[in-house]
């Protein structure tokens, strides 16, 4: 079990390294200063508009947006055609489609775990069930930004190929972590 955790942390470190060393495709040029584990496990923060504006957040602004780093791959047909723009489109779309379920799951499980509601084996099963049952309540979901992380066919000529990408996905849950915990406690 510890070996799996160490491999996951090392993978998280590598993802974070590529994330911080690659260029930003969103145009904002702003990098997130987070520990690798926070990106892999997700984190609560202010709205995407506030994050991208670069303005200092207001103290009272709620942190009811959940962010998660997610890796995806471009479609095999776009890779065969070797068109970076098509690979970028299909990699971003794969992240959005495949990542939605992961964002919802992590949003609920992390919130419940941090509140101490998932500490035993029975509680973990209940938390997973709660996350699954409530994932449809997440209405707002999108991509904040993506970066190319593929090596490409000629690494010395094309670093940062869109064959693979890492995206920061986000979803909104009104009331954030506290609302999720309150709903779970009310359901017990």
C-alpha positions in Angstrom: 0.0 0.0 0.0 2.8 2.4 0.9 4.6 1.6 -2.4 1.4 2.6 -4.3 1.2 5.9 -2.3 4.9 6.6 -2.9 4.4 6.0 -6.7 1.3 8.3 -6.6 3.2 11.0 -4.9 6.1 10.7 -7.3 3.7 10.8 -10.2 2.1 13.9 -8.7 5.6 15.5 -8.4 6.3 14.8 -12.1 2.9 16.2 -13.1 3.5 19.3 -11.1 7.0 19.6 -12.6 5.6 19.5 -16.1 2.8 21.8 -15.1 5.1 24.5 -13.8 7.6 24.1 -16.6 5.2 24.1 -19.5 3.5 27.1 -21.0 0.0 28.2 -20.2 -2.5 27.9 -23.0 -5.2 29.9 -21.3 -3.5 33.2 -22.1 -3.5 34.3 -18.4 0.1 33.4 -17.8 -0.6 33.0 -14.1 0.7 29.9 -12.4 -0.9 28.2 -9.4 1.3 27.9 -6.4 0.1 24.7 -4.9 1.7 21.6 -3.5 1.5 18.7 -6.0 -0.8 16.7 -3.7 -3.3 19.6 -3.6 -3.5 19.6 -7.4 -3.9 15.8 -7.6 -6.4 15.6 -4.8 -8.2 18.8 -5.6 -8.8 22.0 -3.6 -11.5 24.6 -2.9 -11.0 28.2 -4.0 -12.7 31.3 -5.3 -14.4 31.6 -8.7 -12.5 31.1 -11.9 -13.1 34.7 -12.9 -11.4 35.9 -9.7 -8.5 33.5 -10.2 -7.9 34.6 -13.8 -8.4 38.3 -13.2 -5.3 38.4 -11.0 -7.1 40.7 -8.6 -6.8 40.1 -4.9 -9.8 38.1 -3.6 -12.2 39.7 -1.2 -12.1 38.0 2.2 -15.8 37.4 2.2 -15.7 35.7 -1.3 -16.8 32.1 -0.8 -14.6 29.3 -1.8 -17.3 27.1 -3.4 -15.3 26.2 -6.5 -13.5 22.9 -6.6 -10.3 22.6 -8.8 -8.6 19.4 -9.9 -5.6 18.7 -12.1 -6.5 16.0 -14.6 -4.3 14.3 -17.3 -5.7 13.3 -20.7 -4.7 12.1 -24.1 -5.6 13.3 -27.6 -7.6 11.0 -29.8 -5.5 8.4 -31.7 -6.8 9.8 -35.1 -5.5 13.3 -34.3 -2.2 11.9 -33.2 -1.9 9.9 -36.5 -2.6 13.1 -38.4 0.1 14.9 -36.4 -1.9 18.2 -36.3 -1.1 20.0 -33.0 -4.3 22.1 -33.1 -6.5 19.0 -33.6 -4.6 17.1 -30.8 -5.1 20.1 -28.5 -8.8 20.2 -29.2 -9.2 16.4 -28.6 -7.0 16.3 -25.6 -8.9 19.2 -23.9 -12.2 17.5 -24.8 -11.1 14.2 -23.4 -10.1 16.0 -20.2 -13.5 17.7 -20.0 -15.5 14.5 -20.7 -13.5 12.0 -18.7 -12.6 14.4 -15.9 -16.1 15.5 -14.9 -16.8 12.3 -12.9 -13.4 12.5 -11.2 -13.9 16.1 -10.2 -17.3 15.3 -8.7 -16.0 12.3 -6.9 -13.0 14.0 -5.4 -15.1 17.1 -4.5 -17.3 15.0 -2.3 -14.8 12.5 -1.0 -12.2 15.0 0.0 -14.7 17.2 1.7 -16.1 14.3 3.8 -12.6 13.0 4.5 -11.3 16.3 5.7 -14.4 16.6 8.0 -13.5 13.2 9.5 -16.5 11.4 8.1 -14.7 8.7 6.2 -12.2 7.4 8.7 -13.4 3.8 9.0 -13.9 1.2 6.3 -17.7 1.4 6.7 -17.6 5.2 6.6 -15.5 5.1 3.4 -18.1 3.0 1.7 -20.9 5.4 2.9 -18.8 8.3 1.6 -18.3 6.7 -1.8 -22.0 6.0 -2.0 -22.8 9.6 -1.0 -20.4 11.0 -3.6 -21.9 8.8 -6.3 -25.5 9.7 -5.4 -24.8 13.5 -5.3 -22.5 13.9 -8.3 -25.4 14.9 -10.5 -25.9 18.0 -8.2 -22.7 19.5 -9.7 -24.1 21.8 -12.5 -21.2 24.1 -13.4 -18.1 22.3 -14.7 -15.4 23.4 -17.1 -11.7 23.8 -17.8 -9.6 26.6 -16.3 -6.6 25.9 -18.4 -4.6 23.1 -20.1 -1.0 22.6 -21.0 0.6 20.2 -23.5 2.7 17.5 -21.8 3.3 15.0 -24.6 6.8 14.3 -25.8 5.9 14.1 -29.5 7.6 12.2 -32.3 10.7 14.4 -32.3 11.4 15.6 -28.7 14.2 17.9 -29.7 12.0 19.7 -32.2 8.5 19.6 -30.6 8.6 19.7 -26.8 5.2 20.0 -25.3 3.2 18.1 -27.9 -0.6 18.0 -27.4 -0.6 14.2 -27.6 -1.1 14.4 -23.8 -2.2 17.3 -21.7 -2.8 18.3 -18.1 -5.8 20.5 -17.4 -7.1 22.3 -14.4 -10.8 21.4 -14.2 -13.3 23.1 -12.0 -16.8 22.6 -10.7 -19.1 24.7 -8.5 -21.0 23.5 -5.4 -22.8 26.4 -3.7 -21.7 26.6 -0.2 -18.5 24.6 -0.9 -17.1 22.1 1.4 -19.2 23.2 4.4 -22.5 22.6 2.4 -21.3 19.1 1.4 -20.5 18.2 5.0 -23.7 19.6 6.3 -25.7 17.6 3.6 -23.9 14.4 4.5 -24.5 14.8 8.2 -28.2 15.6 7.7 -28.5 12.4 5.7 -27.2 10.2 8.5 
